[in-house]
């Protein structure tokens, strides 16, 4: 699975994406795995209210299932202007 990071999430993690194998059943499970990976991931995912997520390019929530997902993207909320 490709895990993509955008904006300040990318800055905190220190890379634009990871390719991982996971047994996570939901996005929240994946986040918990990432938090345990390294301190920089824990910092990036410390406040889930400050993040949005998309699974296979569709906006969703952190309880979304990951079965057969190919891509998960994390990014801050977008604002218009």
C-alpha positions in Angstrom: 0.0 0.0 0.0 1.2 3.5 -0.8 0.9 6.0 2.1 1.1 9.6 0.9 1.9 12.7 3.1 1.1 16.2 2.1 1.9 19.7 3.4 3.1 19.9 7.0 2.5 16.1 7.4 5.2 15.5 4.8 7.5 18.0 6.6 7.0 16.2 10.0 7.4 12.7 8.6 10.4 13.8 6.4 9.3 12.1 3.2 6.5 12.3 0.7 5.4 8.7 0.9 5.9 5.2 2.3 5.2 1.9 0.7 4.1 -0.6 3.3 2.6 -3.9 4.0 0.1 -3.7 6.9 -2.5 -5.8 8.6 -4.4 -2.6 9.6 -8.1 -3.1 9.2 -9.0 0.7 9.4 -7.2 4.0 8.8 -7.1 4.5 12.5 -5.2 1.1 12.9 -2.8 2.3 10.2 -2.2 5.5 12.1 -1.5 3.6 15.3 1.1 1.5 13.4 2.7 4.6 12.0 2.8 6.4 15.4 4.8 3.4 16.7 7.2 3.4 13.8 9.2 6.5 14.8 8.9 9.7 16.8 8.5 11.8 13.8 5.4 9.8 12.8 4.0 10.1 16.3 4.4 13.9 16.0 2.7 14.0 12.6 -0.2 12.0 13.8 -0.5 13.4 17.3 -3.8 15.3 16.6 -6.1 13.5 14.2 -8.6 16.5 14.4 -5.9 18.4 12.4 -5.8 15.9 9.6 -7.9 14.7 6.7 -7.6 11.3 5.0 -8.4 9.8 1.6 -8.4 6.2 0.7 -7.9 5.5 -3.0 -8.4 9.2 -3.6 -11.8 9.4 -1.9 -12.2 11.5 1.3 -13.2 9.4 4.2 -12.7 9.2 8.0 -10.3 7.4 10.3 -12.7 4.5 10.8 -12.8 3.7 7.1 -11.9 0.1 6.2 -8.6 -0.6 4.4 -9.5 -3.9 2.8 -8.1 -3.9 -0.8 -7.0 -0.3 -0.5 -4.0 0.7 -2.7 -3.4 4.2 -1.4 -4.0 6.2 1.7 -3.2 10.0 1.8 -2.9 12.2 4.8 -3.1 16.0 4.6 -4.3 19.0 6.6 -7.7 20.5 6.0 -7.9 22.6 3.0 -9.1 26.2 3.1 -10.4 28.2 0.2 -9.6 31.8 -0.6 
